[in-house]
Amino acid sequence: MPKDLRPTPASIRGGGAIVAYQKGEHIQDIMWRMRIQSQTTLEHYLQEMAADSIMTRLPEVSKHRIRSAALLFPLLIEHPGS
């Protein structure tokens, strides 16, 4: 597996949260098992993984448009209101 595609502990943790959530497990049970103290943290995992799983199913033209728009993000942050 190429180094840039190796899963990190965060991606494995987020993936576990998504699988548990998709299986219908209760949020509090997921939080207890993963030792997460804040529901906001779990929400971030779920949002990230949901967005990532959607990206894999998009047509190539849509992926290209999203990647192109993402390249503008640093410029917008650097120069807000410009």
Beta strands, then each sheet from edge to edge (+ up, - down):
end
